[in-house]
């Protein structure tokens, strides 16, 4: 069970970072309302993932991660840095972050013996992360025109 809890906590930390990245980047798109709304929706979705993972750890009687705020701080730094570097860099970074999450979460599913409820939560999150990759890839293509 400790491997399950540890894995869920690791994913929680990743989601905290992604939420902070997107929050810090959002202001770069205030002049592009459609993109701004997509980024705000992604921020809320990442927070939903973090909340779901935290709740699942609690349901399993596990101890939550104390590292979440470190990941959030790191995410904020990444978000602010990419915001300074421009919209294309933001999208390239976001694609990388989400592709890494999809890969890492898939590896967790292969290596860890999750209960059905935890596995379903992770699979749902993977689907959402792939949707984010698709959105960021589309927006990057539009920015490159």
C-alpha positions as CSV (number, residue, x, y, z in Angstrom):
1,X,0.0,0.0,0.0
2,X,2.9,2.4,0.7
3,X,3.9,2.2,-3.0
4,X,0.4,3.2,-4.0
5,X,0.3,6.1,-1.5
6,X,3.8,7.2,-2.6
7,X,2.9,7.1,-6.3
8,X,-0.4,9.0,-5.7
9,X,1.5,11.6,-3.7
10,X,4.1,12.0,-6.5
11,X,1.4,12.6,-9.0
12,X,-0.2,15.1,-6.6
13,X,3.0,17.0,-6.5
14,X,3.2,17.0,-10.3
15,X,-0.3,18.4,-10.4
16,X,0.6,21.1,-7.9
17,X,3.4,22.2,-10.2
18,X,1.3,22.2,-13.3
19,X,-1.4,24.3,-11.6
20,X,1.2,26.8,-10.5
21,X,2.8,26.9,-13.9
22,X,-0.5,27.7,-15.6
23,X,-1.5,30.3,-13.0
24,X,1.7,32.2,-13.5
25,X,1.4,32.0,-17.3
26,X,-2.2,33.1,-17.6
27,X,-1.5,36.9,-17.7
28,X,0.5,36.5,-20.9
29,X,-2.7,35.7,-22.7
30,X,-5.1,38.4,-21.4
31,X,-4.9,40.1,-24.8
32,X,-6.0,36.8,-26.4
33,X,-9.2,35.9,-24.6
34,X,-9.8,32.5,-26.3
35,X,-6.3,31.3,-25.3
36,X,-6.6,32.8,-21.8
37,X,-9.8,30.9,-21.2
38,X,-8.3,27.6,-22.3
39,X,-5.3,28.2,-20.0
40,X,-7.7,29.1,-17.1
41,X,-9.7,25.9,-17.7
42,X,-6.5,23.9,-17.8
43,X,-5.5,25.5,-14.5
44,X,-8.8,24.5,-12.9
45,X,-8.5,21.0,-14.4
46,X,-5.0,20.5,-12.9
47,X,-6.3,21.7,-9.5
48,X,-9.1,19.2,-9.8
49,X,-6.5,16.5,-10.4
50,X,-4.5,17.5,-7.4
51,X,-7.6,17.6,-5.2
52,X,-8.7,14.1,-6.5
53,X,-5.3,12.6,-5.8
54,X,-5.1,14.1,-2.4
55,X,-8.6,12.9,-1.6
56,X,-7.7,9.4,-2.8
57,X,-4.6,9.3,-0.5
58,X,-6.9,10.2,2.4
59,X,-9.4,7.6,1.5
60,X,-6.7,5.0,1.6
61,X,-5.7,6.3,5.0
62,X,-2.4,7.5,3.7
63,X,-0.4,10.5,4.7
64,X,-0.4,13.4,2.3
65,X,2.7,14.8,0.7
66,X,4.5,17.7,2.5
67,X,6.4,18.4,-0.8
68,X,3.4,19.9,-2.6
69,X,4.3,23.4,-1.8
70,X,7.9,22.9,-3.1
71,X,6.5,21.7,-6.4
72,X,4.0,24.6,-6.5
73,X,6.9,27.0,-5.9
74,X,8.9,25.4,-8.7
75,X,5.9,25.5,-11.0
76,X,5.5,29.2,-10.3
77,X,9.1,29.8,-11.2
78,X,8.7,27.8,-14.4
79,X,5.5,29.7,-15.2
80,X,7.0,33.1,-14.6
81,X,10.1,32.3,-16.6
82,X,8.2,31.1,-19.6
83,X,5.9,34.0,-19.4
84,X,8.8,36.3,-19.8
85,X,10.1,34.3,-22.7
86,X,6.8,34.6,-24.7
87,X,3.7,32.8,-25.8
88,X,5.5,30.2,-28.0
89,X,7.8,29.2,-25.2
90,X,4.8,28.9,-22.9
91,X,3.2,26.5,-25.2
92,X,6.4,24.5,-25.9
93,X,6.9,24.2,-22.1
94,X,3.3,23.2,-21.5
95,X,3.5,20.5,-24.2
96,X,6.6,19.1,-22.6
97,X,5.0,19.2,-19.1
98,X,1.9,17.4,-20.2
99,X,3.7,14.8,-22.3
100,X,5.9,14.0,-19.4
101,X,2.9,13.6,-17.1
102,X,1.2,11.2,-19.6
103,X,4.4,9.2,-19.8
104,X,5.1,9.1,-16.1
105,X,1.5,8.3,-15.2
106,X,1.5,5.5,-17.7
107,X,4.7,4.1,-16.2
108,X,3.0,4.3,-12.7
109,X,0.1,2.3,-14.1
110,X,2.4,-0.4,-15.5
111,X,4.6,-0.7,-12.4
112,X,2.3,-0.1,-9.4
113,X,-0.5,-2.4,-8.4
114,X,-3.2,0.2,-8.0
115,X,-6.7,-0.6,-6.7
116,X,-9.5,-0.1,-9.3
117,X,-10.6,3.3,-8.0
118,X,-7.0,4.7,-8.0
119,X,-6.3,3.3,-11.5
120,X,-9.5,4.8,-12.8
121,X,-8.6,8.2,-11.4
122,X,-5.1,8.1,-13.0
123,X,-6.5,7.0,-16.4
124,X,-9.0,9.9,-16.3
125,X,-6.2,12.3,-15.5
126,X,-4.1,10.9,-18.4
127,X,-7.0,11.6,-20.7
128,X,-7.2,15.1,-19.5
129,X,-3.4,15.6,-19.8
130,X,-3.5,14.4,-23.4
131,X,-6.3,16.9,-24.1
132,X,-4.1,19.6,-22.8
133,X,-1.2,18.4,-25.1
134,X,-3.6,18.7,-28.0
135,X,-4.8,22.2,-27.0
136,X,-1.2,23.5,-26.5
137,X,-0.1,21.9,-29.8
138,X,-3.0,23.5,-31.6
139,X,-2.3,26.9,-30.0
140,X,1.4,26.7,-30.8
141,X,0.6,26.0,-34.4
142,X,-1.7,29.1,-34.5
143,X,1.0,31.2,-32.9
144,X,3.5,30.1,-35.5
145,X,1.2,31.3,-38.4
